[in-house]
Amino acid sequence: MIFSKSCAILRKSIKDIINIVYYFKKLYTIIDWLGEIL
């Protein structure tokens, strides 16, 4: 029971990390794109 609970928490934190990385990649792409325009 405890093991499955920790697995669920781990899975959630991995998903959060992936979302953060994806967000920063998107942000970097937008900044890079703005740099091309300006």
PQR file with spaces between the fields and no chain letter, atoms N, CA, C, O and H, PARSE charges and radii, in Angstrom:
ATOM       1  N    MET     1       0.836   -1.209    0.000 -0.4000 1.5000
ATOM       2  CA   MET     1       0.000    0.000    0.000 -0.0000 2.0000
ATOM       3  C    MET     1       0.872    1.262    0.000  0.5500 1.7000
ATOM       4  O    MET     1       0.678    2.164   -0.815 -0.5500 1.4000
ATOM       5  N    ILE     2       1.820    1.309    0.913 -0.4000 1.5000
ATOM       6  CA   ILE     2       2.715    2.469    0.998 -0.0000 2.0000
ATOM       7  C    ILE     2       3.538    2.588   -0.293  0.5500 1.7000
ATOM       8  O    ILE     2       3.765    3.683   -0.807 -0.5500 1.4000
ATOM       9  H    ILE     2       1.979    0.576    1.575  0.4000 1.0000
ATOM      10  N    PHE     3       3.977    1.425   -0.802 -0.4000 1.5000
ATOM      11  CA   PHE     3       4.791    1.400   -2.022 -0.0000 2.0000
ATOM      12  C    PHE     3       4.025    1.985   -3.215  0.5500 1.7000
ATOM      13  O    PHE     3       4.563    2.805   -3.959 -0.5500 1.4000
ATOM      14  H    PHE     3       3.792    0.536   -0.385  0.4000 1.0000
ATOM      15  N    SER     4       2.777    1.563   -3.390 -0.4000 1.5000
ATOM      16  CA   SER     4       1.968    2.053   -4.512 -0.0000 2.0000
ATOM      17  C    SER     4       1.683    3.548   -4.375  0.5500 1.7000
ATOM      18  O    SER     4       1.584    4.266   -5.370 -0.5500 1.4000
ATOM      19  H    SER     4       2.340    0.896   -2.785  0.4000 1.0000
ATOM      20  N    LYS     5       1.551    4.008   -3.127 -0.4000 1.5000
ATOM      21  CA   LYS     5       1.305    5.427   -2.874 -0.0000 2.0000
ATOM      22  C    LYS     5       2.535    6.251   -3.267  0.5500 1.7000
ATOM      23  O    LYS     5       2.409    7.297   -3.903 -0.5500 1.4000
ATOM      24  H    LYS     5       1.631    3.425   -2.319  0.4000 1.0000
ATOM      25  N    SER     6       3.714    5.777   -2.886 -0.4000 1.5000
ATOM      26  CA   SER     6       4.949    6.485   -3.237 -0.0000 2.0000
ATOM      27  C    SER     6       5.180    6.457   -4.746  0.5500 1.7000
ATOM      28  O    SER     6       5.713    7.411   -5.311 -0.5500 1.4000
ATOM      29  H    SER     6       3.816    4.928   -2.369  0.4000 1.0000
ATOM      30  N    CYS     7       4.782    5.372   -5.395 -0.4000 1.5000
ATOM      31  CA   CYS     7       4.891    5.275   -6.855 -0.0000 2.0000
ATOM      32  C    CYS     7       4.000    6.318   -7.527  0.5500 1.7000
ATOM      33  O    CYS     7       4.398    6.943   -8.510 -0.5500 1.4000
ATOM      34  H    CYS     7       4.348    4.596   -4.937  0.4000 1.0000
ATOM      35  N    ALA     8       2.803    6.499   -6.993 -0.4000 1.5000
ATOM      36  CA   ALA     8       1.871    7.482   -7.543 -0.0000 2.0000
ATOM      37  C    ALA     8       2.423    8.897   -7.375  0.5500 1.7000
ATOM      38  O    ALA     8       2.309    9.722   -8.282 -0.5500 1.4000
ATOM      39  H    ALA     8       2.481    5.991   -6.195  0.4000 1.0000
ATOM      40  N    ILE     9       3.020    9.176   -6.218 -0.4000 1.5000
ATOM      41  CA   ILE     9       3.621   10.490   -5.950 -0.0000 2.0000
ATOM      42  C    ILE     9       4.793   10.718   -6.903  0.5500 1.7000
ATOM      43  O    ILE     9       4.944   11.802   -7.467 -0.5500 1.4000
ATOM      44  H    ILE     9       3.112    8.506   -5.481  0.4000 1.0000
ATOM      45  N    LEU    10       5.620    9.685   -7.077 -0.4000 1.5000
ATOM      46  CA   LEU    10       6.778    9.767   -7.974 -0.0000 2.0000
ATOM      47  C    LEU    10       6.325   10.029   -9.404  0.5500 1.7000
ATOM      48  O    LEU    10       6.894   10.867  -10.104 -0.5500 1.4000
ATOM      49  H    LEU    10       5.497    8.805   -6.619  0.4000 1.0000
ATOM      50  N    ARG    11       5.296    9.305   -9.829 -0.4000 1.5000
ATOM      51  CA   ARG    11       4.769    9.472  -11.186 -0.0000 2.0000
ATOM      52  C    ARG    11       4.257   10.891  -11.382  0.5500 1.7000
ATOM      53  O    ARG    11       4.469   11.488  -12.438 -0.5500 1.4000
ATOM      54  H    ARG    11       4.834    8.625   -9.261  0.4000 1.0000
ATOM      55  N    LYS    12       3.583   11.437  -10.369 -0.4000 1.5000
ATOM      56  CA   LYS    12       3.043   12.791  -10.443 -0.0000 2.0000
ATOM      57  C    LYS    12       4.170   13.820  -10.521  0.5500 1.7000
ATOM      58  O    LYS    12       4.095   14.763  -11.308 -0.5500 1.4000
ATOM      59  H    LYS    12       3.411   10.952   -9.512  0.4000 1.0000
ATOM      60  N    SER    13       5.211   13.642   -9.708 -0.4000 1.5000
ATOM      61  CA   SER    13       6.320   14.591   -9.714 -0.0000 2.0000
ATOM      62  C    SER    13       7.085   14.531  -11.034  0.5500 1.7000
ATOM      63  O    SER    13       7.566   15.556  -11.516 -0.5500 1.4000
ATOM      64  H    SER    13       5.272   12.875   -9.069  0.4000 1.0000
ATOM      65  N    ILE    14       7.200   13.348  -11.619 -0.4000 1.5000
ATOM      66  CA   ILE    14       7.847   13.211  -12.934 -0.0000 2.0000
ATOM      67  C    ILE    14       7.027   13.959  -13.984  0.5500 1.7000
ATOM      68  O    ILE    14       7.586   14.638  -14.845 -0.5500 1.4000
ATOM      69  H    ILE    14       6.809   12.515  -11.228  0.4000 1.0000
ATOM      70  N    LYS    15       5.707   13.832  -13.910 -0.4000 1.5000
ATOM      71  CA   LYS    15       4.818   14.531  -14.841 -0.0000 2.0000
ATOM      72  C    LYS    15       4.958   16.044  -14.676  0.5500 1.7000
ATOM      73  O    LYS    15       4.966   16.780  -15.662 -0.5500 1.4000
ATOM      74  H    LYS    15       5.253   13.280  -13.210  0.4000 1.0000
ATOM      75  N    ASP    16       5.067   16.507  -13.422 -0.4000 1.5000
ATOM      76  CA   ASP    16       5.253   17.936  -13.144 -0.0000 2.0000
ATOM      77  C    ASP    16       6.569   18.436  -13.736  0.5500 1.7000
ATOM      78  O    ASP    16       6.620   19.513  -14.329 -0.5500 1.4000
ATOM      79  H    ASP    16       5.060   15.909  -12.620  0.4000 1.0000
ATOM      80  N    ILE    17       7.636   17.645  -13.570 -0.4000 1.5000
ATOM      81  CA   ILE    17       8.951   18.017  -14.107 -0.0000 2.0000
ATOM      82  C    ILE    17       8.891   18.112  -15.630  0.5500 1.7000
ATOM      83  O    ILE    17       9.431   19.051  -16.215 -0.5500 1.4000
ATOM      84  H    ILE    17       7.595   16.770  -13.088  0.4000 1.0000
ATOM      85  N    ILE    18       8.238   17.148  -16.271 -0.4000 1.5000
ATOM      86  CA   ILE    18       8.093   17.153  -17.731 -0.0000 2.0000
ATOM      87  C    ILE    18       7.322   18.396  -18.179  0.5500 1.7000
ATOM      88  O    ILE    18       7.683   19.029  -19.171 -0.5500 1.4000
ATOM      89  H    ILE    18       7.799   16.386  -15.796  0.4000 1.0000
ATOM      90  N    ASN    19       6.257   18.743  -17.443 -0.4000 1.5000
ATOM      91  CA   ASN    19       5.469   19.936  -17.772 -0.0000 2.0000
ATOM      92  C    ASN    19       6.306   21.201  -17.657  0.5500 1.7000
ATOM      93  O    ASN    19       6.211   22.088  -18.506 -0.5500 1.4000
ATOM      94  H    ASN    19       5.965   18.228  -16.637  0.4000 1.0000
ATOM      95  N    ILE    20       7.138   21.293  -16.599 -0.4000 1.5000
ATOM      96  CA   ILE    20       8.003   22.460  -16.384 -0.0000 2.0000
ATOM      97  C    ILE    20       9.029   22.571  -17.510  0.5500 1.7000
ATOM      98  O    ILE    20       9.259   23.655  -18.048 -0.5500 1.4000
ATOM      99  H    ILE    20       7.216   20.573  -15.909  0.4000 1.0000
ATOM     100  N    VAL    21       9.645   21.437  -17.863 -0.4000 1.5000
ATOM     101  CA   VAL    21      10.645   21.418  -18.942 -0.0000 2.0000
ATOM     102  C    VAL    21       9.999   21.844  -20.262  0.5500 1.7000
ATOM     103  O    VAL    21      10.573   22.631  -21.014 -0.5500 1.4000
ATOM     104  H    VAL    21       9.459   20.557  -17.426  0.4000 1.0000
ATOM     105  N    TYR    22       8.807   21.321  -20.537 -0.4000 1.5000
ATOM     106  CA   TYR    22       8.078   21.661  -21.758 -0.0000 2.0000
ATOM     107  C    TYR    22       7.758   23.155  -21.797  0.5500 1.7000
ATOM     108  O    TYR    22       7.889   23.797  -22.839 -0.5500 1.4000
ATOM     109  H    TYR    22       8.341   20.681  -19.926  0.4000 1.0000
ATOM     110  N    TYR    23       7.333   23.708  -20.644 -0.4000 1.5000
ATOM     111  CA   TYR    23       7.003   25.126  -20.534 -0.0000 2.0000
ATOM     112  C    TYR    23       8.227   25.994  -20.822  0.5500 1.7000
ATOM     113  O    TYR    23       8.143   26.975  -21.561 -0.5500 1.4000
ATOM     114  H    TYR    23       7.226   23.186  -19.797  0.4000 1.0000
ATOM     115  N    PHE    24       9.376   25.619  -20.226 -0.4000 1.5000
ATOM     116  CA   PHE    24      10.588   26.400  -20.434 -0.0000 2.0000
ATOM     117  C    PHE    24      11.082   26.312  -21.877  0.5500 1.7000
ATOM     118  O    PHE    24      11.599   27.291  -22.415 -0.5500 1.4000
ATOM     119  H    PHE    24       9.444   24.823  -19.626  0.4000 1.0000
ATOM     120  N    LYS    25      10.926   25.145  -22.505 -0.4000 1.5000
ATOM     121  CA   LYS    25      11.305   24.996  -23.913 -0.0000 2.0000
ATOM     122  C    LYS    25      10.444   25.889  -24.793  0.5500 1.7000
ATOM     123  O    LYS    25      10.936   26.507  -25.737 -0.5500 1.4000
ATOM     124  H    LYS    25      10.506   24.350  -22.068  0.4000 1.0000
ATOM     125  N    LYS    26       9.146   25.951  -24.474 -0.4000 1.5000
ATOM     126  CA   LYS    26       8.211   26.789  -25.219 -0.0000 2.0000
ATOM     127  C    LYS    26       8.571   28.264  -25.028  0.5500 1.7000
ATOM     128  O    LYS    26       8.573   29.042  -25.982 -0.5500 1.4000
ATOM     129  H    LYS    26       8.746   25.449  -23.708  0.4000 1.0000
ATOM     130  N    LEU    27       8.876   28.635  -23.777 -0.4000 1.5000
ATOM     131  CA   LEU    27       9.256   30.002  -23.437 -0.0000 2.0000
ATOM     132  C    LEU    27      10.531   30.392  -24.182  0.5500 1.7000
ATOM     133  O    LEU    27      10.620   31.493  -24.727 -0.5500 1.4000
ATOM     134  H    LEU    27       8.874   28.003  -23.002  0.4000 1.0000
ATOM     135  N    TYR    28      11.518   29.492  -24.206 -0.4000 1.5000
ATOM     136  CA   TYR    28      12.784   29.735  -24.896 -0.0000 2.0000
ATOM     137  C    TYR    28      12.557   29.917  -26.392  0.5500 1.7000
ATOM     138  O    TYR    28      13.176   30.778  -27.017 -0.5500 1.4000
ATOM     139  H    TYR    28      11.445   28.598  -23.763  0.4000 1.0000
ATOM     140  N    THR    29      11.664   29.102  -26.969 -0.4000 1.5000
ATOM     141  CA   THR    29      11.342   29.198  -28.396 -0.0000 2.0000
ATOM     142  C    THR    29      10.716   30.554  -28.713  0.5500 1.7000
ATOM     143  O    THR    29      11.041   31.167  -29.729 -0.5500 1.4000
ATOM     144  H    THR    29      11.161   28.403  -26.461  0.4000 1.0000
ATOM     145  N    ILE    30       9.817   31.022  -27.842 -0.4000 1.5000
ATOM     146  CA   ILE    30       9.157   32.321  -28.038 -0.0000 2.0000
ATOM     147  C    ILE    30      10.185   33.450  -27.956  0.5500 1.7000
ATOM     148  O    ILE    30      10.158   34.370  -28.773 -0.5500 1.4000
ATOM     149  H    ILE    30       9.554   30.524  -27.016  0.4000 1.0000
ATOM     150  N    ILE    31      11.092   33.387  -26.973 -0.4000 1.5000
ATOM     151  CA   ILE    31      12.138   34.406  -26.806 -0.0000 2.0000
ATOM     152  C    ILE    31      13.054   34.413  -28.034  0.5500 1.7000
ATOM     153  O    ILE    31      13.421   35.476  -28.534 -0.5500 1.4000
ATOM     154  H    ILE    31      11.114   32.639  -26.309  0.4000 1.0000
ATOM     155  N    ASP    32      13.417   33.232  -28.510 -0.4000 1.5000
ATOM     156  CA   ASP    32      14.273   33.086  -29.691 -0.0000 2.0000
ATOM     157  C    ASP    32      13.583   33.679  -30.917  0.5500 1.7000
ATOM     158  O    ASP    32      14.212   34.360  -31.727 -0.5500 1.4000
ATOM     159  H    ASP    32      13.119   32.368  -28.104  0.4000 1.0000
ATOM     160  N    TRP    33      12.290   33.413  -31.043 -0.4000 1.5000
ATOM     161  CA   TRP    33      11.476   33.907  -32.154 -0.0000 2.0000
ATOM     162  C    TRP    33      11.359   35.432  -32.108  0.5500 1.7000
ATOM     163  O    TRP    33      11.426   36.095  -33.143 -0.5500 1.4000
ATOM     164  H    TRP    33      11.779   32.859  -30.385  0.4000 1.0000
ATOM     165  N    LEU    34      11.182   35.988  -30.897 -0.4000 1.5000
ATOM     166  CA   LEU    34      11.118   37.442  -30.727 -0.0000 2.0000
ATOM     167  C    LEU    34      12.461   38.075  -31.078  0.5500 1.7000
ATOM     168  O    LEU    34      12.511   39.160  -31.656 -0.5500 1.4000
ATOM     169  H    LEU    34      11.127   35.449  -30.056  0.4000 1.0000
ATOM     170  N    GLY    35      13.552   37.390  -30.725 -0.4000 1.5000
ATOM     171  CA   GLY    35      14.892   37.868  -31.057 -0.0000 2.0000
ATOM     172  C    GLY    35      15.103   37.968  -32.560  0.5500 1.7000
ATOM     173  O    GLY    35      15.799   38.867  -33.032 -0.5500 1.4000
ATOM     174  H    GLY    35      13.512   36.508  -30.255  0.4000 1.0000
ATOM     175  N    GLU    36      14.508   37.051  -33.311 -0.4000 1.5000
ATOM     176  CA   GLU    36      14.603   37.065  -34.774 -0.0000 2.0000
ATOM     177  C    GLU    36      13.869   38.273  -35.355  0.5500 1.7000
ATOM     178  O    GLU    36      14.332   38.888  -36.316 -0.5500 1.4000
ATOM     179  H    GLU    36      13.943   36.321  -32.927  0.4000 1.0000
ATOM     180  N    ILE    37      12.721   38.606  -34.763 -0.4000 1.5000
ATOM     181  CA   ILE    37      11.892   39.716  -35.251 -0.0000 2.0000
ATOM     182  C    ILE    37      12.533   41.065  -34.919  0.5500 1.7000
ATOM     183  O    ILE    37      12.622   41.946  -35.775 -0.5500 1.4000
ATOM     184  H    ILE    37      12.345   38.106  -33.982  0.4000 1.0000
ATOM     185  N    LEU    38      12.975   41.217  -33.675 -0.4000 1.5000
ATOM     186  CA   LEU    38      13.516   42.505  -33.216 -0.0000 2.0000
ATOM     187  C    LEU    38      14.927   42.765  -33.731  0.5500 1.7000
ATOM     188  O    LEU    38      15.512   43.806  -33.430 -0.5500 1.4000
ATOM     189  H    LEU    38      12.902   40.502  -32.980  0.4000 1.0000
